[in-house]
Amino acid sequence: MTPVLVASDLDRTLIYSSAALALTMPDPRAPRLLCVEVHESKPLSYMTETAAALLTDLVDRAVFVPTTTRTRKQYQRINLPGPAPAYAICANGGHLLVDGVSDPEWHASVLARLADECAPLAEVREHLETTADPAWVRKHRVAEDLFVYLVVERELLPQEWVKELAVWAENRGWTVSLQGRKIYAVPKPLTKSAAVREVVRRTGATLTLAAGDSLLDADLLLAADRGWRPGHGELADADWTAPAISALPERGVLAGERILREFLKAVREA
């Protein structure tokens, strides 16, 4: 049987930090949560127990591919229910993991595209270091020598600065994305969709399903046959949609549960 491929973003799509849970219901009606990530001996990310059971069922029925902007090290902290996925996409498509190991040929092809099609990382990093105000920047980070991001105080962050950065980056072949307390600057050729297409080629999947919440997930959703986005995040804030994309009303951790239900329903129909 030809497999169905399910490529899903993780943070604020399937898994949620405490700050992103959006538990707006009365406390006695709050869902039971399963911790799926521990960092420095502290629980960091969660999904509902119901979502965990749905994901376990999904992994049995489809090729599930976690598709994240996280670095490999950050991704490996996550302990999702069910068997480890055969494929995972990290660093926004910069690394394609096969049985947990980065495919060197894929990574080399990504580096070649970046060298040909956009301004170098060093130029973007220098621009951020010289224009971002230490009054609202908490951390400067380089991820996998592929892209950069800042950890900021959102309430102090000037929106005009973000808009100016986006224009500056656009002219150099880079994209800017604001997600929670992080501002990402990512090369345009560095995409989740390109890596997903490679997994489709390798698995022979004839149906691709996807989900994501941020602007960095837009290309992933457009590359899929069907996609879903939650009621929170950059895409929801921009009221972004496309013909094959379903905009879900749920926000927070319950959106992750709903997305997994939609994945399973589509897999069963296929």
N, C-alpha and C positions, 0 to 999 in steps of 0.2 A: 504494500500500500504506500502510495506517495505521501511523504510526511507534510504536515502543516508546520510552518515555522512561526513561532511567537517571539517577537523581539520587543522587549519592554525596558524602558527607563526604570531606574530603581528609586532614587530619592524623590520623595513627594509624588511618586506615582504608585509604586508597590510598597515601599517602606518609608517610615516617617519618624523624625526626631520628636522629642517631647513637645517642642515648640510648634511643630507642624501638625499635631494630631487632630486639632479642631474638635475636641470633645465638647460639643455644645449642648448635649442632652443632659437631663438630670443625672446625678452621680449613680443612682441605683440602676440606671438603664445603660450605662456606659459599657461598651463591649470589652470582653476579656482580651488582653494583649499578650503577644508573644515577643520577647526580646530577640532580635535577629542580628544585633551587632553590639559588641563590647569594645570599648577603646579606653586604654589606660585604667583598666579594672572598673570602668563605669558603663552602665547600660546606655546605649546611644540611639539605636533605631528599633522600630517596632512595626508589627503588622497585627491585625486581629487574628485570634485563633481560628476563626472561620476562614479568613483569607489564607492562612497557612494550609488548612485542609484543602482548599480549592487549588492552591498552587501545587500541592502534592499530586492531586488528581490530574492537573494540566500536564505536569512533567511526564506522566505515564502515557499521555495521549498525543503529545506534540513535541517538536524540537524547540525547547525553551532556551532563549538566548538572552541573558541579562545584557543590557546595552546601556553603558553608563559613561559619564564624563569623569568619573573617579579614576585615579591612578590605579595601577595594578595592586599596590600595597593597600590602598584604601578599600578596594573591592574585596581583597582577600580577608578583610576583617569581618565581612558579612557571612552569616551562617544561615542560609535559606533552608527551609524544610525540603525534604526529598533528596534524591541523589544529586551529586554535583553535576552541573550542566557540562556537556561535552564541549560546547562553544560559549565564549563570553567575549564581549567587546568592551574594552576599557579605553580611557583617555580620549573619549569622543570619536573612537575609530582608529586611533593611533596604534593600538595593540589588539590583535585578534588572538585570544587565548584558545588553544586546543588542548583539552584535558589539563587545563591550568597553566600551560606553558605558552609564552608568546611565540607566534609564528614569525621567524626571522625574515622570510621572503615578503610577507605582507608588510611588516614594519619598514623594510627597505624601500618598498614601493611607495609607501606614504611619505617617507623622507624625501624621495625624489620629487614627488608632486609639490611638496611644500617649497623646496628649493627653486622650483620652476615658476610657481604661480603666485607667490605672495612675499611681502616684506619679511626680513629675517626676525626671529624671536628677539634677538638682542636689541633691535631698534624699538620694538614695542615695549619691551621690559624697561628700557631706559626712559621712554616717554611716560610710563606709569610712575616710575620712581621720581621723576622731576615735576610732575603735575599734580599728583595725588597729595592732598594735605594730611600731614601726620595727625592733625586734630581729629580726623574721622577714620583714618586707616589703622587697622590693628595688625595686619600681617600682609606681607608681599610673598607670593608663592609662585614658583615655576614648577609645572607639572610634567614630568617625564621628558623634559627638554623639548616639549611640543607646544605648550601654551602657558599663559600666565593668568593668575587671578588674585584679587585683593579680598581680604576679610575686612569689612567696614562696620561702622556704627550707622545703621540705616537712618536713624532719626537726625543725624548730623550731616548725612550725605547730600550735597547739592545736586538736584536733578539736572541743572544746566550742565554741570561737569560731565555727567553720564551721557547726555545728548551730544556734547562736543566731542567726547571720546569716541562715541559711535561713528560720528562723521569722519573723524581723523582715521579711525581703524578701517572704515569702509574704503577709503581711498588707497589703502595699502593691502587690500585683500583679506582683511580680518573682520570678524564679527564680535560684537559686544553683547553680553547677556547678563542681566541682573537677577540673581536667584537668592532670595532671602538676604543673608548678610554677605553674599559673595558676588563680586563683579568679575565675570570671565571675559578675557580677550582670547579668541580662538581663531586660527587660520581658517578661511573659508573652505579650502580643499580638505580640511580635517573633519570628516563627517561620519556620523553613525550609519547613514544610509549606504555609503560605499562598502563598509565592512559587512553590513547585513547582506548586500547583494553577493558578496563573496561567499558567505555561509549558504545562501540560497543555491549558488552554483555548486558548492561541494555536496550539499544534501539532496539536491534535486527537488526541493520543495516547490509545489505549484500554487500554494496559497500562503501569503505572508500577512500576519496580523501584528499590529504595533500599538504602543501606548506611550504617552509622554506628556509633560506639563510645561516645558520651557521652550524658548525660541530655538535652543540647540536641538530640540526634538522635532522641529517642524519638518526637516528634510527626511527624518526617519518615518514620520507619519505619511508624508506624501509618497514615499517609496513603497509603502505597504498597499495591499489590496483593500484592507479595511483597518481603520484606526480609531482610537478613543483618547480623549483628553479629559482630565477631571475638571471640576468647577472652580479650581484655584490655579494659581501659577501665572506665568507670563502669557501663555497662549489664551487663557481664560480672560485675563485682564485686557488683552488686546481684542477680545471677541473673535479670535482667529478660528477659521474653519475651512473646510474643503469638501468636495462632493462625497468622498468616501470616509469622512471623519465624523464621528459622533461626539458631540459635546455633552458630557454627563453633568447633572446638577450637583452630585455629591462632592463635598469638600473634605479635606483631611483624610484620616486613615480609613474612613468608610468608603471613600472614593477608590482606594486600592482594592477593597473587597469587591466593589461593583465592577471594576475593570476585569478582575479575574473571573467573575461570573460571565461577563461578556465574552472573554476569550474562550471559556469552556463551551458556551453556547454555540459560538461560531465553529469551534473545532468539531463538536458533535454534529452540526449541520453539514459539515464538509465530509 
